[in-house]
Every structure is written in C-alpha cells, then in structure tokens.
Amino acid sequence: MAKAAPGEVIGGKYRIDEVMDPGPPTSTCRGIRLADQVPVSIKLLNSVLAGDREHRGRFQREAEVLGKIHHQAVPALLEQGADGNEPFVVMEMCAGETLAARLARQGGMPVEHAVTYLDWLLDLLESLHENQVVHRDLNPKNLVFAPSPTGVEILRVTDFRSAKIGGEEEQKSAALTRFGATLGTPEYQAPEQIAGGKVDGRTDLYQLGCVAYAMITGQPPFTGNAAHEVMAKQVKEEATPPSQRRTDLEIPPGLEAWILKMLRKPIEQRFAGAKTAREMLHQALRDGKLPGSEPAAVAPPAKPAPAAPAPAGHSPVAQMMTSRAAPGMGAMMAATRPAPSAEAAPKLTSTQRTQMGSARKEPDKAGVPWAIVLPALAAVVAAGIYLAMRMR
C-alpha cells in the first residue's frame, strides 16, 4: 500500500481506523485487532523507505527496544511483521495528548506535577540504560499522557527510532547519531549530538533536563528563529536559571540546581547515570539544595496562584512534596531552608545606616501638619463667632 488509510487491513489481522501521524518515515495509526476487537497502535514504514537498509534497520531496532523493555512508560510490543514489502509493528494502544501539546496549551505546569513526571521518566531511563539502550531523542513530542492500569495519569515514550542499542559498532553509531539529529528537535539535543561526538546515557539526561526546564517554565532552555541558531546555543551558552524565567513561581532551589546540572555542557559534568540523577533529585528536594552545589540566586517570587493537586503516583518524591498540602509549596521550602544566622546578616555602611534612619523618619513627616491646621481651625471658629454676633 502506497499510503496508510482508514479501513486498510494489515497482515490480515489489524484494521486501521485512524491515521494519527502520516509520517514520513513511519505512519502511526490507531487500529483494532480483528480477532478480539482490542484497540492497538500500528506503525508502518513508508514503502519507499522500506528498501533502504538504514531506515529498515532503524525500524527493526525500534521493535527490538519495545520487545526488550518492560516498563509502564513503554507500550508493550504485540507483533512485528511485514505486509508485503512494508514492515509493521503493532503495539499496545497509546493515544493521548502529547507533552508538547499540553505545554503549548497551558504553559508550564505546577512544580509538584513536574517532579512526579520527572521521577517517572528517570525510572524509565534507568531501565533503558540497564538494558544498554540510549534513547537519544527525548522531547515533548515523543511523550504522551496516558492512564496507567491504576487510573493515574503517566507519561509514555512512543518513539524509539533514534535509539542506540548495546554494542553497535562505532561507525554505525556515528551514522545513527547524525540521522537521529535530523529526526530530533534542536531544542532538546545534547551538545555532543550536535558536535557529532560519542553519546551515552548522559545524553538522555541532558535531553531530560531540557524537558524538565520546559515543564517548569513552559519553554525549553534555548530557542531561536532557526535550527542552526538553537544548536549553536546548545553548544555554547549556559541556560538561564528557571527561576529567572518564572519569577511568579516558587521553584525549590534544590530542583533548580538539579536541572542546571542536567544541562551541563561537558558530558562528564552531568550525573553519572539515571539512577544517580534520580537519587540526587530526591535528596535535593528533601534537603533544599543539591549536594556539592549552591542553590542559584532566586528573585523574590510573587504569590503563586493555587495549583491543582499533584497527581498521585508511585513516586516518593511526589508524596513528599504533596504531604504538606495544607501549607503548600511555600511551607515545604521554608521547612527545608536553614534559618539565617547572625553572621549571615549583611553589614551596612555608615551611609546606608544614615539613609535607613532618614527613611524611618519619613512617615512622621507624612503625618497631620498641626502647625498649619490649628491656626486655620482657630480662624474658622473666630469667623463663625463674628458672623453670629453680627446676625444678632
């Protein structure tokens, strides 16, 4: 078939009901398994690309990842096959709003929500990296909100075309990195991808750092009018602290420091792996700072609007942040922030003390000017008495 279309039957078993993403290189469809009417997701490699060894290998590699990883954030692989010359993959149904669509619709999300989803995605990355899989293309378009079996909303990763698996030879790995870079979104690419360097699990951490930044602020750390402009910033510029982008939001200093470490340009300066990154996220939120670093200076925030309750989830981080729901995020930060000591108080110069003293006297000058009011009042009374006597 030249193009996926509703009503087409794939492999004699699956009917396409809707083409959700026509691609290229792959078409993603919503369908039905005819034997039992179970909803499924179907991916088809474009017939023009099916004869290309690199595209076909990438498509098969995605199926391999789906079959290898067993995590709620990854749709389960149901079948891999070919319909004539066109390879197809059938997965557990995964349809919903993408993170990209939600951020475009509502901007940044409450900190509690972002932390819950980040903890969830770190758990997935830990599983991927333990199985020698590097995703290499984490971005909001590949993250879909979906209900879990318990009914709690979770994020699922729906695209593994750019994934690197295990011991791929260096030449093939470099070629895939270049191809993955063309597939990926510049706003979420790591510096080593852009520069054509070697990638590993820490590349995924940089991309997740960009996702975390977008979750909090509503936009990625680096933007521009053209792809090359954005990529130049990814390689050369340091990210503006999220609290300077969202001065209306209370961002825990530990969380901000954690995000900025995920976004370090040299790959060796990021966390060693997803497991370490997850542990440090927990500790940074618990202690109010990231171990080994100082929290970034934060401008005094405006009073935030009441946020919707954070989604209940598996994350102990989310439970920690929502267990103090009555006092809110401000109380959580106050509980983790050390009280200022006398030594920490700023020392004032004599000029500053004089200015402060003058400022304290200003309210007295702004009081009732009795020196003017009393004579005027006496004159009014006298005039009234004089008029009363004349009227007699």
C-alpha positions in Angstrom: 0.0 0.0 0.0 1.4 3.4 -1.0 -0.1 5.2 1.9 -1.8 4.1 5.2 -5.5 4.8 5.1 -8.5 4.0 7.3 -10.1 0.7 6.6 -6.9 -1.0 5.4 -6.2 -4.4 7.0 -2.6 -5.0 7.9 -1.2 -8.5 8.0 -4.7 -9.9 7.7 -5.2 -9.2 11.4 -5.3 -5.5 12.1 -7.6 -2.8 10.7 -6.6 0.8 10.5 -9.2 3.1 12.0 -7.3 6.4 12.0 -4.0 7.7 10.8 -2.7 9.8 13.7 0.6 10.7 12.2 1.2 10.1 8.5 5.0 10.5 8.8 7.3 10.0 7.0 9.3 7.9 7.6 6.7 5.9 9.5 2.9 6.2 9.7 1.4 5.8 13.2 -2.2 4.6 13.2 -5.0 3.8 15.6 -6.4 0.4 14.9 -8.3 -2.7 16.0 -7.2 -6.3 16.3 -9.9 -8.1 14.3 -9.9 -11.3 16.4 -11.0 -9.7 19.6 -11.6 -6.0 18.8 -8.7 -4.9 21.1 -7.5 -1.3 20.3 -3.9 -1.2 19.1 -1.3 1.2 17.8 0.1 0.3 14.4 3.4 1.7 12.9 4.2 1.2 9.2 7.4 2.0 7.5 6.9 4.0 4.3 7.1 1.7 1.3 9.6 4.0 -0.5 11.9 3.7 2.5 11.4 0.0 3.2 14.1 -0.9 0.7 16.7 1.4 2.4 18.8 -0.7 4.7 19.4 2.1 7.2 15.7 3.0 7.6 14.6 -0.6 7.7 17.3 -1.3 10.3 16.1 1.6 12.4 12.5 0.4 12.2 13.5 -3.1 13.3 15.7 -1.6 16.1 12.6 0.2 17.5 10.7 -3.1 17.6 13.7 -4.7 19.3 13.6 -2.0 22.0 9.9 -2.4 22.5 10.3 -6.1 23.0 13.2 -5.7 25.3 11.9 -3.1 27.8 9.1 -4.0 30.1 8.0 -0.7 31.8 4.7 1.0 32.1 6.1 4.0 30.3 6.8 1.9 27.1 3.9 0.5 25.1 4.1 -3.3 25.0 5.0 -4.9 21.7 2.2 -7.2 20.4 3.6 -8.2 17.0 6.3 -7.4 14.4 5.9 -8.4 10.8 5.6 -7.3 7.2 2.7 -6.8 4.9 4.2 -7.4 1.5 7.3 -5.3 1.4 6.1 -3.0 4.2 7.3 -3.7 7.8 4.9 -3.1 10.6 4.9 -3.0 14.3 1.8 -3.5 16.5 1.9 -2.1 20.0 -0.4 -1.7 23.0 -2.7 1.2 22.3 -1.1 4.5 23.4 -3.1 7.6 22.4 -3.4 10.8 24.2 -2.2 14.4 24.5 1.5 14.9 24.0 3.5 16.9 26.5 4.3 19.3 23.6 0.5 19.9 23.1 -0.1 20.4 26.8 2.7 22.9 27.2 1.5 24.8 24.2 -2.0 24.8 25.6 -1.3 25.8 29.2 2.4 26.7 29.5 4.4 25.4 32.4 2.9 23.0 34.9 2.9 23.1 38.8 6.2 22.0 40.3 4.6 19.1 42.1 3.3 17.6 38.8 6.6 18.1 37.0 8.6 16.4 39.8 6.2 13.4 39.7 6.7 13.0 35.9 10.4 13.5 36.1 10.8 10.8 38.7 8.7 8.5 36.5 10.9 9.2 33.4 14.1 8.8 35.4 12.8 5.4 36.4 12.3 4.5 32.7 15.8 5.8 31.8 17.3 3.7 34.5 15.6 0.6 33.0 16.7 1.6 29.4 20.3 2.1 30.4 20.5 -1.1 32.4 19.5 -2.8 29.1 22.1 -0.8 27.2 19.6 1.3 25.4 20.2 5.0 24.9 17.0 6.8 23.6 18.8 9.9 22.1 15.5 11.7 21.1 13.6 12.6 24.3 11.4 15.6 23.6 7.8 16.6 24.4 6.5 15.4 21.1 7.6 11.8 22.0 6.0 11.9 25.4 2.3 11.1 25.6 0.0 11.4 28.6 -1.9 8.1 29.2 -3.8 6.5 32.1 -2.0 3.6 33.9 -3.8 0.4 34.9 -4.4 2.1 38.3 -6.1 5.1 36.5 -3.2 7.5 37.4 -2.1 9.7 34.5 1.5 8.8 33.4 3.9 9.8 30.6 4.7 7.2 28.0 7.6 7.3 25.4 6.2 6.5 22.0 9.2 6.8 19.6 12.4 4.7 19.7 13.6 5.2 16.1 16.7 7.0 17.2 17.6 4.6 20.0 21.1 3.1 20.2 21.3 -0.5 21.5 24.2 -2.1 23.2 27.4 -2.8 21.2 26.7 -1.1 17.9 29.9 -0.6 16.1 31.3 2.9 16.2 30.8 3.7 12.5 27.1 2.7 12.6 26.6 4.5 15.8 28.0 7.7 14.4 25.8 7.4 11.3 22.7 6.8 13.5 23.6 9.9 15.6 23.7 12.1 12.5 20.4 10.6 11.3 18.9 10.9 14.8 19.9 14.6 14.9 17.9 15.2 11.7 14.9 13.5 13.3 15.2 15.2 16.7 14.2 18.6 17.8 17.2 21.1 18.1 15.7 22.5 21.4 16.2 19.1 23.0 19.5 17.9 21.6 22.6 17.5 23.7 25.9 19.3 22.7 27.7 16.1 21.9 24.9 15.1 19.4 25.2 18.4 17.6 29.0 18.1 17.5 28.9 14.5 16.3 30.6 13.1 19.4 30.0 9.9 21.3 26.7 9.6 23.1 25.7 7.5 26.1 23.1 7.6 28.9 24.2 11.1 30.0 23.0 12.3 26.6 19.5 11.2 27.6 20.0 13.1 30.9 20.7 16.3 29.1 17.6 15.9 27.0 15.5 15.2 30.1 17.0 18.3 31.6 15.6 20.3 28.7 12.2 18.6 29.1 12.3 19.4 32.9 13.1 23.0 32.1 10.1 23.2 29.6 7.8 21.5 32.2 8.6 24.3 34.7 8.9 27.4 32.5 6.7 26.4 29.5 9.6 26.5 27.0 12.9 24.8 26.5 16.1 26.5 27.8 17.2 27.5 24.3 15.1 28.8 21.5 15.7 30.7 18.2 14.4 31.6 14.8 16.3 28.9 13.0 17.6 25.4 13.9 21.3 26.4 13.5 20.8 29.3 15.9 19.3 27.0 18.5 22.0 24.3 18.1 24.7 27.0 18.5 23.2 28.0 21.8 23.0 24.3 22.9 26.8 24.0 22.4 28.0 27.4 23.6 25.5 29.1 26.0 24.6 28.3 29.6 20.9 28.0 30.5 19.2 30.9 32.3 18.1 29.6 35.8 14.4 28.6 35.6 13.5 31.0 38.5 14.6 33.9 36.4 12.2 32.8 33.6 9.3 32.2 36.0 9.6 34.9 38.8 5.9 34.2 39.7 6.6 30.6 40.7 8.2 29.2 43.8 10.8 26.8 42.4 12.7 24.8 45.1 16.4 25.8 44.9 17.4 22.2 45.0 15.2 21.4 42.0 16.7 24.3 40.1 20.3 23.3 40.9 19.4 19.7 39.8 18.0 20.9 36.4 21.1 23.1 35.8 23.4 20.1 36.5 21.5 18.0 34.0 22.2 20.8 31.4 26.0 20.9 31.9 27.7 21.1 28.5 30.6 18.7 29.2 29.1 15.3 29.4 31.3 14.3 32.3 29.9 17.1 34.5 26.4 15.7 34.5 25.2 13.0 36.8 26.9 9.6 36.2 23.6 7.9 35.2 19.8 7.9 35.6 19.9 6.1 38.9 22.3 8.8 40.4 20.2 11.6 38.9 17.0 10.2 40.5 18.7 9.8 43.9 20.0 13.3 43.7 16.6 14.7 42.8 15.1 13.1 45.9 17.9 14.4 48.1 17.8 17.9 46.5 14.1 18.2 47.2 14.5 16.8 50.7 17.5 19.0 51.8 16.6 22.1 49.8 19.9 22.1 47.8 21.8 19.8 45.5 24.8 18.1 47.3 28.0 19.8 46.3 26.5 22.9 44.8 24.9 26.1 46.0 21.3 27.0 45.0 21.0 29.6 42.3 20.0 33.1 43.4 16.3 33.4 43.1 14.3 36.7 42.7 11.6 37.1 45.3 8.6 35.4 43.7 5.1 36.8 43.5 2.4 34.9 45.4 1.6 32.0 43.1 -2.0 31.1 42.2 -3.3 28.0 44.0 -2.3 24.9 41.9 -4.3 21.9 41.2 -3.5 18.9 43.4 -0.5 17.0 42.1 -1.4 13.6 40.6 -1.0 10.8 43.0 1.6 8.4 41.8 4.3 5.8 42.5 6.9 8.5 43.3 8.1 9.0 46.9 9.2 12.5 45.7 5.6 13.4 44.8 4.4 12.1 48.1 6.9 14.1 50.0 6.0 17.3 48.1 2.2 16.8 48.5 2.1 15.5 52.1 2.1 19.1 53.2 -0.8 20.1 51.1 -2.3 22.5 53.7 0.7 24.9 54.0 1.6 24.4 50.3 4.9 24.7 48.5 6.0 27.7 50.5 5.9 25.8 53.7 7.8 22.9 52.2 10.6 25.3 51.1 10.6 27.1 54.4 10.9 23.7 56.2 14.0 22.8 54.1 15.6 26.2 54.1 18.0 26.9 57.0 17.3 29.8 59.3 19.6 32.8 58.6 22.3 33.2 61.2 23.5 36.5 62.8 26.8 36.0 60.9 24.9 35.8 57.6 23.2 39.2 58.1 24.5 41.8 55.7 26.7 44.5 57.2 25.7 48.1 56.5 27.9 51.1 55.8 27.5 54.3 57.7 25.9 55.9 54.6 23.4 53.1 54.4 22.6 53.4 58.1 22.0 57.2 57.7 19.8 56.5 54.7 17.8 53.9 56.6 17.5 56.3 59.6 16.2 59.0 57.3 13.7 56.6 55.7 12.4 55.7 59.2 11.7 59.4 59.9 9.8 59.9 56.7 6.4 58.6 58.0 6.4 61.2 60.8 6.7 64.0 58.2 3.8 62.4 56.3 1.5 62.8 59.4 -1.0 65.6 60.2 0.6 69.1 59.8 -0.7 70.6 63.1 1.3 73.8 62.7 -0.9 74.7 59.8 -4.2 73.0 60.8 -4.5 74.6 64.3 -4.2 78.3 63.2 -6.6 77.6 60.3 -9.1 76.0 62.6 -8.9 78.9 65.1 -9.5 81.4 62.3 -12.6 79.4 61.2 -14.0 79.4 64.7 -13.3 83.1 65.1 -15.1 83.9 61.9 -18.1 81.9 62.9 -18.4 83.8 66.2 -18.0 87.1 64.4 -20.8 86.3 62.0 -23.1 85.0 64.8 -22.7 88.3 66.6 -23.4 90.4 63.5 -26.6 88.5 62.9 -28.0 89.5 66.3 
